[in-house]
């Protein structure tokens, strides 16, 4: 275990480190005075809330990108582009390297596509055919400060075309 204090810079890494240290301590020096299971769970929850917030921001960005592909004639593309920029700026600021194992892009992508489909369905708009699975967008793409709505649509559209060519 690292002696470097992670807490100010990486709450997720710190929480995981502290939970593991407490598990070891509970095995070596069990005490009736300490509710080890719940103390460890509460510290783990702190880390989970941090990476879940980043995951939510990534889902939101991809949701808006999918909507832009599904409904290019909508009056909303500028608002969607602004929303993608806003949530990705937050994700880039909040994300820490220790979160990467918790940010499964295929799951994030599927969640975003389902959410976009529900939202678009309310307006009688369908998801674009041929949306790729697995995610065509990598975590590194979304965390790149130059990534934006247009780049996201370009990446997804290219994956859709590639998928279409492999079917032919």
C-alpha positions as CSV (number, residue, x, y, z in Angstrom):
1,X,0.0,0.0,0.0
2,X,1.3,3.4,-0.9
3,X,2.3,5.8,1.8
4,X,1.4,8.7,-0.5
5,X,-1.8,10.4,0.7
6,X,-4.3,10.0,-2.2
7,X,-7.3,11.7,-0.5
8,X,-7.1,15.2,-1.9
9,X,-6.3,14.2,-5.4
10,X,-8.0,10.8,-5.9
11,X,-10.9,10.0,-3.5
12,X,-11.6,6.7,-5.4
13,X,-8.1,5.4,-5.0
14,X,-8.0,6.6,-1.4
15,X,-11.3,4.9,-0.6
16,X,-10.2,1.6,-2.2
17,X,-6.9,1.8,-0.4
18,X,-8.5,2.5,2.9
19,X,-11.2,-0.2,2.6
20,X,-8.5,-2.8,1.8
21,X,-6.4,-1.6,4.8
22,X,-9.4,-1.9,7.1
23,X,-10.2,-5.4,5.7
24,X,-6.7,-6.5,6.6
25,X,-6.9,-4.8,10.0
26,X,-10.3,-6.4,10.7
27,X,-8.8,-9.9,10.0
28,X,-5.7,-9.3,12.1
29,X,-7.2,-7.4,15.0
30,X,-11.0,-7.9,15.1
31,X,-12.8,-5.8,17.7
32,X,-16.3,-5.8,18.9
33,X,-16.1,-2.0,19.4
34,X,-15.8,-1.4,15.6
35,X,-18.5,-2.3,13.1
36,X,-15.9,-3.3,10.5
37,X,-18.3,-4.4,7.8
38,X,-20.3,-1.2,7.8
39,X,-17.2,1.1,8.2
40,X,-15.6,-0.6,5.2
41,X,-18.9,-0.4,3.2
42,X,-19.3,3.4,4.0
43,X,-15.7,4.1,2.8
44,X,-16.3,2.1,-0.3
45,X,-19.5,4.0,-1.0
46,X,-17.6,7.2,-1.0
47,X,-15.4,6.0,-3.9
48,X,-18.4,4.6,-5.7
49,X,-20.3,7.9,-5.7
50,X,-17.3,9.6,-7.3
51,X,-17.0,7.2,-10.2
52,X,-20.7,6.9,-10.7
53,X,-20.9,10.7,-11.1
54,X,-18.3,10.5,-13.9
55,X,-20.1,7.6,-15.5
56,X,-23.4,9.6,-15.5
57,X,-21.6,12.5,-17.2
58,X,-20.2,10.2,-19.9
59,X,-23.7,8.6,-20.5
60,X,-25.2,12.0,-20.8
61,X,-22.6,13.1,-23.4
62,X,-23.1,9.9,-25.5
63,X,-26.8,10.1,-25.2
64,X,-26.7,13.6,-26.8
65,X,-24.3,12.4,-29.5
66,X,-26.7,9.5,-30.4
67,X,-29.7,11.9,-30.5
68,X,-27.7,14.2,-32.9
69,X,-27.2,11.2,-35.2
70,X,-30.8,10.1,-35.0
71,X,-32.4,13.5,-35.6
72,X,-30.0,15.8,-37.6
73,X,-32.9,18.1,-38.6
74,X,-33.9,18.7,-35.0
75,X,-33.8,22.3,-33.7
76,X,-31.6,21.1,-30.8
77,X,-28.1,20.2,-32.2
78,X,-26.6,23.4,-30.8
79,X,-28.0,22.7,-27.4
80,X,-26.9,19.1,-27.6
81,X,-23.4,20.2,-28.6
82,X,-23.2,22.6,-25.7
83,X,-24.5,19.9,-23.3
84,X,-21.8,17.5,-24.5
85,X,-19.1,20.1,-24.0
86,X,-20.4,20.9,-20.5
87,X,-20.7,17.4,-19.2
88,X,-17.4,16.3,-20.7
89,X,-15.6,19.3,-19.1
90,X,-17.0,18.1,-15.8
91,X,-16.0,14.5,-16.4
92,X,-12.5,15.5,-17.5
93,X,-12.1,17.5,-14.3
94,X,-13.6,14.9,-12.0
95,X,-12.1,11.7,-13.5
96,X,-9.1,10.1,-11.8
97,X,-7.0,7.2,-13.2
98,X,-8.3,4.9,-10.4
99,X,-11.8,5.2,-11.9
100,X,-11.0,3.6,-15.2
101,X,-11.7,0.0,-14.1
102,X,-15.2,1.2,-13.0
103,X,-16.0,3.0,-16.3
104,X,-16.8,0.1,-18.7
105,X,-17.4,1.9,-22.0
106,X,-19.6,-0.9,-23.5
107,X,-21.9,-0.6,-20.5
108,X,-21.9,3.2,-20.7
109,X,-22.6,3.1,-24.4
110,X,-25.5,0.7,-24.0
111,X,-27.0,2.8,-21.3
112,X,-26.6,6.0,-23.4
113,X,-28.2,4.3,-26.4
114,X,-31.2,3.1,-24.4
115,X,-31.6,6.5,-22.8
116,X,-31.4,8.2,-26.2
117,X,-33.9,5.8,-27.6
118,X,-36.4,6.5,-24.9
119,X,-36.1,10.2,-25.2
120,X,-36.3,10.1,-29.0
121,X,-39.3,7.8,-28.9
122,X,-41.3,10.4,-27.1
123,X,-40.9,12.5,-30.2
124,X,-41.6,9.6,-32.6
125,X,-38.0,9.6,-33.7
126,X,-36.1,6.2,-34.0
127,X,-32.5,5.4,-33.2
128,X,-30.4,5.4,-36.3
129,X,-30.1,1.9,-37.7
130,X,-26.7,0.1,-37.3
131,X,-25.6,1.7,-34.1
132,X,-22.4,-0.3,-33.2
133,X,-21.9,-2.6,-30.3
134,X,-19.4,-2.5,-28.6
135,X,-18.9,1.2,-27.9
136,X,-17.1,2.9,-30.8
137,X,-16.0,5.6,-28.4
138,X,-13.1,4.9,-26.0
139,X,-12.8,6.4,-22.5
140,X,-9.6,8.1,-23.7
141,X,-11.6,9.8,-26.4
142,X,-14.2,11.2,-24.0
143,X,-11.5,12.4,-21.6
144,X,-9.5,14.2,-24.3
145,X,-10.1,17.9,-23.9
146,X,-10.4,18.3,-27.7
147,X,-13.3,15.8,-28.0
148,X,-16.6,17.4,-28.8
149,X,-20.1,16.7,-30.1
150,X,-19.0,16.8,-33.8
151,X,-16.0,14.5,-33.2
152,X,-18.3,12.1,-31.3
153,X,-20.8,12.0,-34.1
154,X,-18.0,11.4,-36.6
155,X,-16.6,8.5,-34.6
156,X,-20.0,6.8,-34.2
157,X,-20.9,7.5,-37.9
158,X,-17.6,5.9,-39.1
159,X,-18.3,2.8,-36.9
160,X,-21.8,2.6,-38.4
161,X,-20.4,2.7,-41.9
162,X,-17.8,0.2,-41.1
163,X,-20.4,-2.1,-39.6
164,X,-22.5,-1.7,-42.8
165,X,-19.6,-2.5,-45.1
166,X,-18.9,-5.7,-43.1
167,X,-22.5,-6.8,-43.6
168,X,-22.3,-6.4,-47.4
